Amino acid sequence: MLEGPVPDWKLFGYKDYGGGSGGTTYGLPHFEQAEFLARFPFAEIQLRDDKFPLQVRLEAWSPFVPSDADNSSLPVGALTYRFINTSQENLEAVFSFNSRNFVVQPEGEGSIKKIQKGFLLSQAKTEGKNNLATDFAIFADTRDEVIVDYCWFRGGWFDPLTMVWNTIKDANVKAVDPIDKDAPGASLFIPFQLGANEEKEIRILMAWYVPESNEKAGQAMPDDKTGKEACCTTPAALGMGEDKPIPTNYKPWYSQRFKHMEELVDYWKTNYTTLYKNTALFRDTFYASTLPPEVLEAVAANLSILKTPTVRRQHDGRLWAYEGIFPHNGCCDGSCTHVWNYAQALPHLFPSLERSLRLTEFCENQNAEGHQGFRANLPISPLKHDFHAAADGQLGGIMKVYRDWRISGDDEWMKKLYPMVQKSLDYCIQTWDPNGKGILEEPHHNTYDIEFWGPNGMCTSFYLGALKALIEMGRYQRKNMKRYETLYDRGRAYMEDQLYNGEYFIQKIQWTGLKAPDPTKAQSFHTQYTPEAIEILKKEGPKYQYGTGCLSDGVIGAWMAAMCGLENPLDQEKVNSHLRAVHQYNLKNDLTDHINPQRPTYAMGHEGGLLLCTWPKGGMLSLPFVYSNEVWTGIEYQVASHLMQIGETDKGLEIISACRKRYDGRIRNPFNEYECGSWYARAMASYACLQAMTGVRYDAVDKVLYIDSKIGDFSSFLSTDKGFGLVSLKNGQAKLDVVYGEIPAKEISLSGKKVRLG
């Protein structure tokens, strides 16, 4: 087996362990030693065994080229095996690639078909179940002769695997023709010879094609006048797409790009060299960085989220995503706006896909009144507006329009969206700040799946950031922004005077004197008021607040502003003080004595982590907001990067180190920072560390490259709408090397001083 030793954790406590893990390859000979070098999107594995005369190097990858969304969305992958004869003798060998027909579902009909130098694992659609149609191609990209067994031995118990191994151990090369159906699996064989110290490379390519699905999410409105009136506009009406029939179920983008599997395979083979070159350019440029290794690891490991089922790209090319993934289904559907607020990788690596999220939010997800649903339907279609808007999600979306405009440099895109963005903010004002105080006073839903009652640092900082973003976009268009400027001034003054306790920002819990009904009658999400809960309400106020707590997300609007290229909407010294308090009170190096009745396995025992909230000055509530005792990596990265951005690099690195120690591969998967599901989107907040440490940001509107280093000299990766490269600072001199596409910078702003480029 071209694999390293079977890990101990697979032997007990894993799926089917009680049955001895029957039918797996665990019981076949494996190499004694394996070394794994992660260089996303490349996996480099080296296998050694003193009893075996060959060393093996395996390189696995799939296309990932920042700014090239289409090629990076291809359903393909490659494995390249390099064999090195470490003996002094000539060797004869047979390489084989063996696979059961894993695409077949219990209700499906499977077959294995011929393709050039490989095999096609296939499942046919049946009447009423078009979603079963599946093809998975495995083939060798080589000039060598390839012999294929299209049908393993058919039998009961462990017969197929037993007979496959008999073929392998005897070095047989067996050609078997395809059969109509029920082939358990297939193998391809490539015989070769190697002289002493010679090398041989064998490349296996894979591609998959599942044009239909039975997947859908949300409640679509009828495709009639009622449904169309539910949203304020459509991408087609803005000139940013076409009005196409909305399918009943999700159809992947690639099924529209390629008519059939053969077309996809041909594209993969024809463009392999170019795709490899450009993907390797990304890898080499990214890892040319001199930033701390724990930062590069945290960023790169979470880019894998974009290659998992967390993310979908539907028929028209628009992105749609879950929050995370459970073993058999997605978790928390709809490109949830308040979770994806944190994910800073996509807007820089694939800005066109990030902008597609804005179209969904401000078109199909927003109604004529400006109410924005925070979970999009799949396929994307007008929503039924029957639940709260999410304050942090909707306000964050306004800030992200500003960010995406500055990243793309597309004035027309921003101007077309602007009326819907203004309508969105007006709805937020009317709903949560009806008295025009510049604060969110009425109860407002947020990422903790509850409503905050009364003004607080977290959501009011989002509000101030959204006001700031709209003001800047309006001024650019020479619009009168007086109303929003007044609200911003009032809100900033209130937050800094009334919500700042001298060390950090808090919440003023309020549930009387509002337009919202009594908390026991208000529409909510799992916030039932039993007689016991009513007693708490009388003493402490509504359930699930934070009051005098030190909240890790307490100035997140200021972080978002920094990530969006906006000025800090709050007093910088007060923000700095809040962040230092979060580091002091919420970062725990050992959680042994920490009480967590919620979801403890994100961080527990002798592990360290950043708690969502603590109450260092007293006032902890009987039932604080849901999840308050937990540790979320996305919030750890949000706080860490914000600390770095204000110059507290060591404090930020301390948080990141605590996080990555938990994900060291011994207990948790280093490439799967889970929260509510695996490959959780919020973890892509780690990308913010690049900008935070270096201040590197490209503004495509003004064509200015910003640099404001917090770590002295550095080299760091930069990705933009049109290309990517490496930015360096040495002895006060800045340099931009564009290695792919273009980055048409005219000026460099170095710590506030602009230098014109030739």
N, C-alpha and C positions, 0 to 999 in steps of 0.2 A: 504494500500500500504506500502510495506517495503521500504520506501524512506522517506527522510526528506522533508521539505517544498519546494514547487516549487520556484525557484529563481525568483526575480523580473525581471531580464533581459530577461526571457523567455516569459514574458507576452506581450511585445510590441517591435517591431523592429526585431523580430525573424522570421524564416520561417513560412509562412502561418498565421502570426498574424492578417492580415486583415480579414481572414476568421474565426477568433475566435479560431484558433488552433484546429479545429475540429478533432475528433477521437483520440486525445491524452489522456493520463491518468492524465492530470493536474487537471481535475475536480473531481477526486476521493479522498477520505480521505487520508491524509498523516500524518506521525508523526510530532509533533510540533517542536522537537529538533533533530538536527543531529550534530555529531562531527566526523571529518574526520582526521585520522592520516596517513600521507603518509610515507610509509616505503618501497620504491621501491624494488622489484616489487609487494609488498603487499599493498593493500588498506584496511585500518581498519576503519569501520564506526560503530558508536554507535548511536542507535535511542532510544529516550525517548518521552513519552507523558503521562501527568498526568492523562488523561482520559482512558488510556489503561493499563491493568494489567501486561503486559509483557515488559521487556526491550529486545532489540534486538542488537546483535553484529554481524556484517557482515565482513567476511574476503574474499577478492577477490585477486586472484593471477594467474600467469602463470609461467611456468618454466623459470628460468634465473640463469644459473650456469656458471660463468666465466670459460673459457678454455674448456667447454663442449658445443661446437657449435651445435651439432646435437640435443641434448635434449632441448637446449634453442631455437631451431628453430621450435619446435613442434607447430602445429596449434590447441592449446588446452587452456582451462582456467577452473578455479574452483571458486565456490562461496560456502562458508560455513556460515550458519546461526546458531547462538547460541541464544536460547530463555531462558530467566530467568523469572520465576514467582515471581513477587515482591509483590504479595498479600498473604494473609493468608488462601486462599481457594484453593481447588483442582480445576483445570481448564481443560476443554476439548477444544481442538483447532484443526483447520485444516490448514496446510500449503499448499499453492498451488503455482505453478510456471506456468505462463501463457504467451504465445507468439503467435503473429500472424505469418503467414508464410512469413517472411520478405525476404526470398531468392528469391522469385518469381519476375521475371522481366516482363515488359509489354508484351514482345513477347514470354514469357516462359509458360510452363505448370507445375503447382505445384501440389504436393501431400504431405500428412503427413503419415508417415509409423510407424510401430511398431518397437521399440527396447526394450530391457529388462529394465524395470522400467523407461521408458521415451518415447520420441518421436523423430522422425527424420524429420526435415523440408527439403523438397526435391524439386528439379526442374530437369526435364528431359532434356537431349539434344534433339535438333530437327535436321532435315536434314540440313546440311551445317552450323550448329551452335553448335558444340561440346562444345564451351565455356559456354553454359548455364548449363551444368551438374553440379549440386551443392547439397551437403548434409551438413546439420548442425544438430548435435546430441545434445540433452539436456536430461540428465537422472540423476536419484538420485543414489548416492553411499551409500546405506543404507540396513540394514536388515529388515527395516519396510515394511509393505505392502504399495504398491504404486498403486493408481488407476489413469487411464489415460483416458482423453477425447480427442480423436483423431480428432474430428471435431466440432468446435464451430457452434453455430446457424448460418445458412446462410440466409442473408437478405440484404436489402438496407439500406441506410442512416447509422445510428449508431447502427443498430441492433446487430451485433456480440459483440461489447464491452458492450452494455447494458445488454445483456443476460449473458455474462461472469460475470459481476458484480452482477447480480441477484443471480447467483449460489454462489458467494463468500459471499455476505451479509447474505444469508440464511444458510450458512455453509453446503451446499449440497456437496456430494461427488459423482461425476457423471462419470460413465464409458460409453464411446461411442466408437464404433468400427470405424476403418478407412474406408474411402470411396476412390473411385478411383482417384478423382481429385477435385479441387476447394474448399478444406477445408480451411476456413479463418484463422484458428489457432488451437492451442491445449493447453491443461492444464494437469498438473499432480497434484495429491492430496495425502497428507500424513497426516492422522489423528493421533493425539497423546494426551496424558494426562500429566499434570504436577501437582505435589503436591506443597504445599507452599515452596517457595525458591528453588525449584528444577530447573534444567537446562536440555535443550534438544538441541542436535546438528543435523542439517540436511545439508548434502553436495550435491550440484548440480555440476555435471561435464559437460563440453561442449567440443565439437571437431568439426572441419569443414574440408571439403575435396572438393576442386575445382581443379580437375586434369588438366583442359585445360583452355586456356584464348584466347582472341582476342587481347591481348596486345603485342605490339612490338614498337621498337623505333630505330631511325637511318636509314641508308641506307646500307643494306647488299650488299656486292659484290657477284657476281655470284659464285656458288660453283664449280669453274673450275680452270684452271691454272691461269687465270687472278686474281681471288679472292685470291688464296693461295699466289701468289707472292706479293699481297698488304701488307701482314704482314711479318715481318722479321723471325718469327718462330711461333711455336705453343707450348702450354703446353705439348702436347704429345711428341713432338720432344725433349723437355727438360727432359722427364721422369717424368713429374709432372701432368699427367692426361692421359686420353684416347681420341683417335680420335673417337668421336661419331657423328652420323648425327645431324646436327643442325636443331631443329624444326622451323617451320615457325613462331610460336608465343611462347611467354613465357610459360613455364611449371614449376610449383613450385617444389623445391627440394623434398618436402614431398611426392609428387605423384610418385616419383621414389623409395622412401624409403618404402612406404606402397602401396600395390597393390590395396587396396580398403578401404572404410570407416570402415568396420568391423575390419580390421587389426589394424587400427589406434586406434579405441576405445578400443580394447583389450589391446594394448600396454599402453595406458593411464591409464586404470584401474589397470593393473598388476604392473605398475611402479610408481603409484601415491605416495606411502609412501616414496620411495627413492628420487623421484624428489622433493617432499615437503621438505624433510630433507635437501637436498643439496641446494635448493633455500633459505631456512630459514638460512642455514649456511652463505650464502653470505650476506643476509640482516643483520644478527646479527653481523657479522664481520665488515661490512661496517659501521654500526651505532655505533660500539664500539669506533669509532674514537673520538678524543678530539679536532679535528679541529673546527674552528668557524662554528656555525650553518648555516650562510648564504652560506658558501662554500659547506657544505654537501648538502644543499638544491639545490644549483646551479648545482652540479654534478649529484645528483640523479634524479632531475626533468628532466634533458635532456637525461638520459639513456632511458627514455620512447620512444625516437625517434626510437630506435632499435626495438620497438614492434609495429611500425606504418607502414602504406603503403608507407612511404618514402623508405623503404628498401625491396628489393627482394632477394631471394636466388633461383637461377635458377636450372634446372634439374641436372646439374653436380655438384651442391653444391657451386658454386662460387657466391660471393656477387655481386649484381648490385643495384644501388640506384638512386633515384631522388635527387634533392637538397631539395625539400619540396613537399607538397601536397596541391592541391586545392580541393574544395568539390567533384568534379566529375572526376578529372584526376590528374596525376602527373605533377609537375612543374620542368622544366629544367632537362631533362633526362640524363642518361649516366654516373653515378658515377663521376660527374664532378670533375676533378683532383684538380682544384684550390680551390673549395669549400671544398672538403674532406681533403685538406691539414690541415685544422684547427681542424678537428674532431679527438681528441686524445683518445677517449674512446675505440673504437673498437680495435686498435692495442694491447691494454693491456688486455682487457676483453676476446676478441676472436681473438687471433693472427692469427689463421689459416685462418679465413675469411678475415682479413686485407691482408694477403699474397696473397690471391686469387685476390685481386684488383691489386697487382703488376704484376701478371701473365697476366691479361688482358691488362694492360698498356703497358708492354714491349713485348707482343706477338701480339695479334689481333689488338691492337691500334697503333702499331708502324710499319712503313714500313722499307724497306731495307735501305733507306737513313737516318733513325733515326727520321723522322718526327712522332710525337706522337699526335694523336687526343685526345682531352681532354674530349670527350663524347663517351662512349662505346655503341655499338649497343645492343639491346635486342631482341632476344637472342644474347649472345655474339658471334660475328663473325668478320672477317676481315673488317676494315673500308674503306670507300671511303675517300681519303685524299684530300679534296677540300677546306680546310679553314686553317687559321693560327693555328699553335701550340700555346698553352698557356704557356708563359714563366714561370710564377710562378707555374703552375701545373706540367709542365714537369721537371723543376729543383727541385721542392719539391719532386717529385716521386723518384728522385735519392737519396735524403736525406732519404726518407722513406725506401728504400731498405736497407740502412745502419742500420736504426733503427730496422726494422723487423728482420734483421739478428742478431743483438745483443739481441733482445728479445727472439728469437727462439733458438739461439745457433747452427743453422743448417748451417755449413760451405758449404756443397754441394749445398744447395739452393742458397746461395749467389754466389758461383762460377759459377753455371750454368747460372744465370741471368747476371753476370758481363759483358759479351761481348755486350749484348743488352743495358745495362746501359751505358757502354762506348760509344757505337754508339749514344745513345740519347744525351749524353753530347757533343759529337763531332758535332752533328747536331746543338745544341744550340750555340756552338762557331761559326760555319760557318755562321749561320743565323743571329745572333744578335751581335756577336763580331768578324766580319771577319778580323779586323785589329789586333786582338790579344792583346787588351788593358786590358783585364780582367774585362770589364764592358759591360753592355748591352746598345749598342749605337743605333742600328737599331730599328725601331718601333717593339714593342712586346706586344702581346695581354695578358690580365690578368683578374683577378677576377672581375674587375669593368666593364667588357664587352666592353672595349675599348683598344686602343693601346697607350702605352706611347712612346713618341718620345724623345730619348736622355736618358742618364744615370740618374738613380734615386736610392735613398736609398732602396726602397722596393725590386725591382726586382734584383738589383745588390747584395743585401745581400743574396737573394736566390741563385744567381750565385756563390757567394763565398762559401756558405754552400754546394752546390752541388759539387764544386771542392774539397772542404775539404773531403766530404764523399767518392768521388771516389778515392782520394789520399789514404785515410785510407784503403779502401778495396783493392786497388792495392798493397800497401805496405805489407798488410797481406799475399798477394800471391807472394811477392818478385818480383813485376813488376817494371819496370822503369817508374816513374811518373814525370820525370823532366818537360815535357811539361806543365802538369797541375799545378805543383808547381810554375812555372814561371808565368803562368796566374793568379794564386791565389795571388802571391806577388804583381804583377802589379795592379790587381784590388783592393786589400785592400788598397794599397798606394793611388790610385786615389780616392777611395771613402772617405777615411779619410782626404785627403788633399783638394780635389776639391768639394766634396758634403757635407761637414760638415761646417756649417756656424758659428761655435763657440758654438752653443747650440743644434742644431738638424740637421739631414740629410735632404737634399732637392733634387730637380730634376733640371738638366740642360736641358732645352728644346732645342732640336736640330732637324731641319728638312731639312737642306741643307747640301750638301757635303756627303750624304749617298748613299748607293746602292739602298735603297728603292725609289720608285717613289714619285713624288710630292704627298702630303697628299690628294689632291683633286682627284688623280687618283688611290690611293692605295686601295686594297681590304680591306673592313672594315665592321663593323656591326652597322648599323643605323648611320653612320657618313657622312650624306649627306652634301655636300658643296654648299649651296645656294649662291646667290650673296652677301647676308648679311654675311654669314659665311666666305666667301673669304676676306671680309674687315677685319674681326677679325683675320684671318690667317696672313694678311699683318702686323697687329699691334702686335699681341700676339703670333703668332705661331699656330700650329694645335689645334683644339678643344680638350677639355677633358683631360687636363694635370693638374699638381699641382704645378709645378714651385717652388716658395719659400715657399710653404705651409708646415705646420707641420702635417705630415701624421701619423695617428695612426698605420698604417701598415709599417711605415718607416724603421724599422729594423727587420721586421718579420723573415728574414733569420737567425738572431741571436737567436730568440725565437725557431725556428724550430731546430736549432743546439742543443740548450739546451735540447729540448724534445727528440732528437734523441741520446743523449749521446755523441755528438761531442763537441770539444772545440769551444769556441766563435770564429767565423771567423773575428771578428772586435775588435778594441780596446775597452776594457770593460768600461773605463771611458766615452768614447764618446757614447757608447750604453746607459749607465746609464743616461747621460745628456739628450739624446733624449727622453727616457722614462719619465723622470721627466718633460720635456717640454710638452709632450703629456698630462700628468696628469694636468699640470698647465693650458694649453690653451684649450684643447679639452673636458675636463670634465665640463659639465654645470649642476649646481644644479637646475636650472629653465630655461626652454626653451621658456618661454612666448614671449620673444622678438627675438627669433631665426627665421630667414627667411629660409623656406624650401619649395621650389616649386616642390620638387621631391615626395617622398613617406613619408608623415609626421607622419602617425599614429603609427610608431614604437616607437616614443617618441615625445611628444609635450606638449604644455601648461605648467603647473606648474611641470611637471615631469622633472627628471634629466636624463642625459645620456652622453655617450662619443661620440662626433662627429667624423666622419671619418677623417675630415681634417679642419684646420683653417689656417688663414694667419695673425699671430700676428705681423709680421714684415712688413706687406703690401704685395702688389703684387698679390692680389686675381684676378683671371682671370674672364673675362666676362662669359665664359662657362667652369667652371672647370670640372674635370672628373665626369662622371655620378655617382650619389649616394653620392657625397662628403658632402652634407648637412644632410645626414641621420645618424641614430644610428642603428648599427647591434650588436646583443648580442654576436655573435661569435668573433667579433673584441674587444668588451669590455672584454671578458674573455681572449683573447690573450694578451692584454695589461696588464690586472690585474695580470695574472699569471706571466708575464715577470717581472713586478714590484716586485712581491713577490720573484721571483727567485734572484733578485739582492738585496734583503733585505728590500725593501720598502713595507712591509706588510700592513701597515695602508693605504697607497695610493691605493694598489690593492683592499683591502676590501671596500674602499669608492666607487670604480667603481662597484664592485659586488653588493653592497647594493643598489646603484641607479638602477641597472638593475632589481634586484629582487623586489624592491618596485613597479616597473611597472607591474610586473607579480604576483600580490598579490591575484588574484582571484576575485577582484571587477570589474575590467575592462577587464583584459586579463587572459587567462587560465594559471595557474602556471606551467603547464606541456606542454606548446606549445609556445615556443619562435619562432615566425614567422619572416620570412624575405621575400623571394619570395616564399610564400607558408607556410603552417603550418608544425610543427615539422621539422624545418629547420636544416639540418645536421651541418652547421657551428657552431651551438650552443653547440655542443659536445666539443668545445674548453674548456669548463668549467672543463673537467676532468684533464686538465693540472695543475689545482690549487693544486692537491694532491702532484704531484712531485715538483712543484715550492716552496711550503711552507716547505716541509720536506726534499727535495733532495733525496727522496727514489726512487731508480731505481735499478732493477735487471738486470745484464749483464750475459746472459746465455752462452756467448762465454768464458768469463774469470771466470764465476761462482762467481762473486763479487756482494754483496749487497751494494749499495752506499747510504749513509745518509749524508745530509748536511743541518741541520735544520736552518730555519730562524725565528723560533718561540719558541726556547727553547725545553723543554720536550714536548713530544706528543705521541699519538698512532694514527696510520693511516693505512688504507687499502692498500694492495699490491696485484695486480693480475699479473700473469705471464703466459707463454705458457703452463705450466704443472699444475698449481694450484694457490691457493690464500691463504692469511693469514693476520696477523696483525703485523706491525712493530712498536716497541716502543722505545723511548729514555727517560731515566730517570737518572738524576744525572750523566750524561756522560756515562752511560751504555746502550748499544743497545741490543735489543732482537727481534728475529723473531719467531713468532708462526705460523706454517703452519697448517691450519685447513682443507684444501681440496687439494688432489693431492700431489705434491711435488715441493719444491723450493730448488734444491741442491746447496745452496751457500756454498762455501769453505772459503770465507773471507768476512769481513765487512769493507768497507772503510768509516770511520767516519770523516767527514770534512777533507778528504785527507790522513788520517792516517789509514793504513790497519791493521786489527786484524784478525788472522786466527781462524776459528771456528774448534771445535773438531769434 
